[in-house]
Amino acid sequence: MAADFDEPAFDEEFVRSAVFREPSARERARPPSRRERRRARRSARRAGGGRFARRRRREPSHRRAVFQLLGGVLVLFAISFALWWWNSAPRDAEPQRPVSPTITHSPEPAPTPTAPAPEAPPTGIPEI
């Protein structure tokens, strides 16, 4: 509802309650209380974004991007080298004999023909 031109926009009670009062010299001289300090810190934190304020992200520099790329490549190389080393053959000072397959069942030897026993050699010295 629009106010008429002859009525004041604010009445006297509103003006009296809205008077701005300067603190006295004594009030200015005393240090602020704990409650006032806490309130001031809290309002400053809220104005500043609080404890978990997000930092503005800026574009990474070219040099930093190159270092990140090289670091990633080095990490991948180190991982692949470690896996290769882990899976490769053992490195002993003496080479081991190669393991060959063994036969678990050996056939029986072939039977030998029985021949007459040869004559016993002479035991004495022959006479001439």
For each residue, the residues with C-beta under 8 A, 3 or more apart:
1:
2:
3: 7 9
4: 7
5:
6:
7: 3 4
8: 11
9: 3
10: 14 15 18
11: 8 14 15
12: 15 16
13: 16 17
14: 10 11 17 18
15: 10 11 12 18 19
16: 12 13 19
17: 13 14
18: 10 14 15
19: 15 16
20:
21:
22:
23: 27 28
24: 27 28
25: 28 29
26: 29 30
27: 23 24 30
28: 23 24 25
29: 25 26
30: 26 27
31:
32: 36 37 40
33: 36 37
34: 37 38
35: 38 39
36: 32 33 39 40
37: 32 33 34 40 41
38: 34 35 41 42
39: 35 36 42 43
40: 32 36 37 43 44
41: 37 38 44 45
42: 38 39 45 46
43: 39 40 46 47
44: 40 41 47 48
45: 41 42 48 49 50 51
46: 42 43 50
47: 43 44
48: 44 45 53
49: 45 52 53 54
50: 45 46 53
51: 45
52: 49
53: 48 49 50
54: 49
55:
56:
57:
58:
59:
60: 64 65 68
61: 64 65
62: 65 66
63: 66 67
64: 60 61 67 68
65: 60 61 62 68 69
66: 62 63 69 70
67: 63 64 70 71
68: 60 64 65 71 72
69: 65 66 72 73
70: 66 67 73 74
71: 67 68 74 75
72: 68 69 75 76
73: 69 70 76 77
74: 70 71 77 78
75: 71 72 78 79
76: 72 73 79 80
77: 73 74 80 81
78: 74 75 81 82
79: 75 76 82 83
80: 76 77 83 84
81: 77 78 84 85
82: 78 79 85 86
83: 79 80 86 87
84: 80 81 87 88
85: 81 82 88
86: 82 83
87: 83 84
88: 84 85
89:
90:
91:
92: 95 96
93:
94:
95: 92
96: 92
97:
98:
99:
100:
101:
102:
103: 106
104:
105:
106: 103
107:
108:
109:
110:
111:
112:
113:
114:
115:
116:
117:
118:
119:
120: 123
121:
122: 126
123: 120
124:
125:
126: 122
127:
128:
